[in-house]
Amino acid sequence: MERLTITKFSGQIVGFIDVESNGDKTVRDFYGKILGYYRKSNNATTLFSGRIIAFGDVSAIFFKNDIQF
């Protein structure tokens, strides 16, 4: 498993994306709480509850309020 760290420009950590060897991803906030999942087998990103929010890998969308462009 590979862990990607998501940070603000200032260096503050806002969350993590855990990537499994099969391509599945688990998105976690700074405290380790699971925000959602990307499942490669059905090519869908879901909330923690299982509700599909998008088809395709948009796992970084969970951090849209934390990252400013």
C-alpha positions as CSV (number, residue, x, y, z in Angstrom):
1,M,0.0,0.0,0.0
2,E,1.2,3.5,-0.9
3,R,0.1,6.6,1.1
4,L,-0.1,9.9,-0.6
5,T,-0.1,12.9,1.7
6,I,-2.2,15.9,0.7
7,T,-0.9,19.2,1.9
8,K,-1.7,22.9,1.6
9,F,0.8,25.2,0.0
10,S,2.0,26.2,3.5
11,G,2.8,22.5,4.2
12,Q,-0.1,21.8,6.5
13,I,-1.3,18.3,6.1
14,V,-5.1,18.1,5.2
15,G,-5.4,14.4,4.5
16,F,-4.2,11.2,3.0
17,I,-5.0,8.9,0.0
18,D,-4.1,5.2,0.6
19,V,-3.6,3.4,-2.8
20,E,-3.9,-0.3,-2.9
21,S,-1.9,-2.5,-5.3
22,N,-5.1,-3.2,-7.3
23,G,-5.8,0.5,-7.8
24,D,-8.4,1.0,-5.1
25,K,-8.1,4.2,-3.0
26,T,-9.2,5.1,0.5
27,V,-9.5,8.9,1.2
28,R,-8.9,10.0,4.8
29,D,-8.8,13.3,6.6
30,F,-6.0,14.5,8.8
31,Y,-7.3,12.6,11.7
32,G,-7.6,9.3,9.9
33,K,-11.4,9.4,9.4
34,I,-12.5,7.8,6.1
35,L,-14.1,10.3,3.8
36,G,-14.7,8.1,0.8
37,Y,-13.4,5.5,-1.6
38,Y,-12.5,5.0,-5.2
39,R,-13.0,1.4,-6.5
40,K,-11.2,0.6,-9.7
41,S,-13.4,-2.5,-10.4
42,N,-16.5,-0.3,-10.9
43,N,-14.6,2.9,-11.8
44,A,-16.6,5.0,-9.2
45,T,-15.8,7.3,-6.4
46,T,-18.1,7.0,-3.4
47,L,-18.8,8.7,-0.1
48,F,-18.1,6.8,3.2
49,S,-21.7,5.7,3.2
50,G,-21.4,4.1,-0.2
51,R,-23.3,6.7,-2.3
52,I,-21.7,7.2,-5.7
53,I,-20.6,10.8,-6.2
54,A,-18.8,10.4,-9.6
55,F,-17.8,7.8,-12.1
56,G,-14.0,7.8,-12.5
57,D,-11.3,8.7,-10.1
58,V,-12.1,12.0,-8.5
59,S,-10.7,11.1,-5.0
60,A,-9.0,14.5,-4.5
61,I,-12.4,16.2,-4.6
62,F,-12.8,15.4,-0.9
63,F,-10.1,18.1,-0.2
64,K,-11.6,20.9,-2.4
65,N,-12.5,23.1,0.6
66,D,-9.0,22.7,2.1
67,I,-6.9,23.6,-1.0
68,Q,-7.0,27.0,-2.5
69,F,-5.8,27.8,-6.0
